[in-house]
Each structure stands twice: as C-alpha cells, then as structure tokens.
Amino acid sequence: MPDLSPFQYGLITNMMSLCIAAMFAGALFFFFSRETVGPKYRPALLISALVPAIAAYHYFRIYSSFKGAYIFDGDMYVASGQTFNDAYRYADWLLTVPLLVIELVAVCALAKAVSRRLSTQLSVAAVIMIALGYPGEVATSARVAWIWWALAMVPFAYILWTLYGEFGRAVENQPQTAKPLISKARALILITWSFYPLAFLAPLIGFSGGTGETVLQVGYTLADITAKVGLGIFIYWIARAKTEADEVSIEVSHGGSGDPVAAPA
Ligand SMILES: *C/C=C(C)/C=C/C=C(C)/C=C/C1=C(C)CCCC1(C)C
C-alpha cells in the first residue's frame, strides 16, 4: 500500500463513507417505490434495491479494511501491515454486476423467451468478466495482469455488443416515453462500466504511488454509486413511464364510453 497524504486518505475514506450513505438511500428508495409502479415492473425495482443493499454491506467491509490497512505516523498515512482486502470489491461485483443487467432487461417487460435469453446471456457474461478480472487484479506481474485484463475484455465487449445489438432491437417497440430513458440507461452502463477496465490499467501504465491509489479508490467508488444508484433511478423512471403508458392504453382500449367504434383495437 503506497503512503497517502492526510488529504488523500481523507478523500478516499470520506468518499467510501458517502458511498455507504448513497447505497443505503438508494436501496430504501427503490424498495419503497415498488408500490408506485405497475406489478410487471416491481421485480425490476426490487432488484434495483438489492444491488445497492449488497454494495452498502460490502462498502462497510471495504471501508473498515481500508482503515485497518493504514496507520498515521504523524505526517503521512503509512501501511499498517494489515492487508487491504480487494476481494470485497470483486465479491460485490460478482453479485451486483449480473443483477444490474437483469434489472435493465426486467424493467422492459419483454416477451418471456426474449427476456430470459437476454438476461441469461448478459448475466453469464458479467460473471465471467468479473471472474477473469480478479486474478489480474491480484497478480504481482504486470504481464499476467495484462493477460487477465485482455481475457476479461472479451465478455465485456460481448455485453456491450448485446446491449446495442439484440437488446436494442428487442426494445424497439417500447412506449415512446420509455424509449429515450432506456437508451440513456444503456449509455450510463456504457460510460460507467468503461471506467473499470481503464482504472484497472492505471497502475500498469505508470499511475502508481499515493496519487494512483487515490484515483483508483475514489474512481471505483464514484463509478459504483453512478452505476448502481444512478442506473436504479433510470429503472425507476422507466417503470413509471411504462406504468403510465399502460394506464393510457387501458383507457383507450376501454374507450370510456363503451362505444365500440371509439375503441381502437
Ligand atoms: C457496481 C459495479 C460495477 C458496475 C462494476 C463493473 C465492473 C466492470 C465492468 C469490470 C470490468 C473489468 C474488465 C472489463 C477488465 C479488467 C477487469 C475488470 C473486472 C475491472
């Protein structure tokens, strides 16, 4: 663990603490918002609540592991000898990353077979991606780290290719009010998820020492908040838009007056 200035140490631990608060708030909000959307969209909101709940727990562990790994020597924060457990992040991602793609597919309420196929393809690829990344994260040789990075990039590319290909075609008939939100949610995944493989490379391309560590820890923390709570907010908006669209189509198909001529099929 590289030495950290009090500012760097404070920034990292404060961001982790903020992250715990944001994850708790997101989990509670998405959990109780289920009541405000149609029954079809409630599983998506429940998953959106589970993800930050799992992350809040892991950030608790990450935070205390990080604090334990450092000791203040009167000037700088230096390694205490206790190791910082990176595995909490990977354990968290192993659970939450597949759930994130599942919540996006779930909120679209696609035909059952399409929905099942897309969530299986995306979640299996997500698990493989994280599992391939871990040996690289803990590797002591840069060459080995690069190899696992390259391997993990394959399922990563496959996820993006599926989201912009097959998933994109499957959501073409979504209500007009939901479609732009779905595109934005997908773009949020593209942008926030791309941060992780870049951050992973930081020490390999020369960002080391206290600055590298600070950028990595703060970066992962901010990306986690955006990718989990941020995506959850989009899921909530999509669910609300689709609930409203469903209500309108029910009103239209009932015609209000009972006049069959006024009721388009
Ligand atoms: C809430 C946590 C999220 C959304 C985590 C996402 C993590 C990734 C997209 C990680 C990807 C990686 C690669 C594509 C290659 C190098 C190893 C990883 C695991 C950092």
The ligand as an SDF file (V2000), in Angstrom:
LIG
                    3D

 20 20  0  0  0  0  0  0  0  0999 V2000
  -21.3750   -1.8400   -9.4070 C   0  0  0  0  0  0  0  0  0  0  0  0
  -20.2300   -2.3600  -10.0170 C   0  0  0  0  0  0  0  0  0  0  0  0
  -19.9900   -2.3980  -11.3670 C   0  0  0  0  0  0  0  0  0  0  0  0
  -20.9610   -1.8720  -12.3540 C   0  0  0  0  0  0  0  0  0  0  0  0
  -18.7530   -2.9900  -11.8030 C   0  0  0  0  0  0  0  0  0  0  0  0
  -18.3840   -3.1670  -13.0740 C   0  0  0  0  0  0  0  0  0  0  0  0
  -17.1340   -3.7450  -13.3590 C   0  0  0  0  0  0  0  0  0  0  0  0
  -16.6010   -3.9290  -14.5980 C   0  0  0  0  0  0  0  0  0  0  0  0
  -17.3210   -3.5430  -15.8380 C   0  0  0  0  0  0  0  0  0  0  0  0
  -15.2690   -4.5060  -14.6550 C   0  0  0  0  0  0  0  0  0  0  0  0
  -14.6120   -4.8120  -15.7730 C   0  0  0  0  0  0  0  0  0  0  0  0
  -13.2390   -5.3420  -15.9030 C   0  0  0  0  0  0  0  0  0  0  0  0
  -12.7420   -5.5170  -17.1980 C   0  0  0  0  0  0  0  0  0  0  0  0
  -13.5950   -5.2920  -18.3930 C   0  0  0  0  0  0  0  0  0  0  0  0
  -11.3450   -5.9310  -17.4660 C   0  0  0  0  0  0  0  0  0  0  0  0
  -10.4400   -5.8240  -16.2990 C   0  0  0  0  0  0  0  0  0  0  0  0
  -11.0540   -6.3510  -15.0790 C   0  0  0  0  0  0  0  0  0  0  0  0
  -12.3700   -5.6860  -14.6870 C   0  0  0  0  0  0  0  0  0  0  0  0
  -13.0650   -6.7020  -13.7940 C   0  0  0  0  0  0  0  0  0  0  0  0
  -12.0450   -4.4390  -13.8660 C   0  0  0  0  0  0  0  0  0  0  0  0
  1  2  1  0
  2  3  2  0
  3  4  1  0
  3  5  1  0
  5  6  2  0
  6  7  1  0
  7  8  2  0
  8  9  1  0
  8 10  1  0
 10 11  2  0
 11 12  1  0
 12 13  2  0
 12 18  1  0
 13 14  1  0
 13 15  1  0
 15 16  1  0
 16 17  1  0
 17 18  1  0
 18 19  1  0
 18 20  1  0
M  END
$$$$
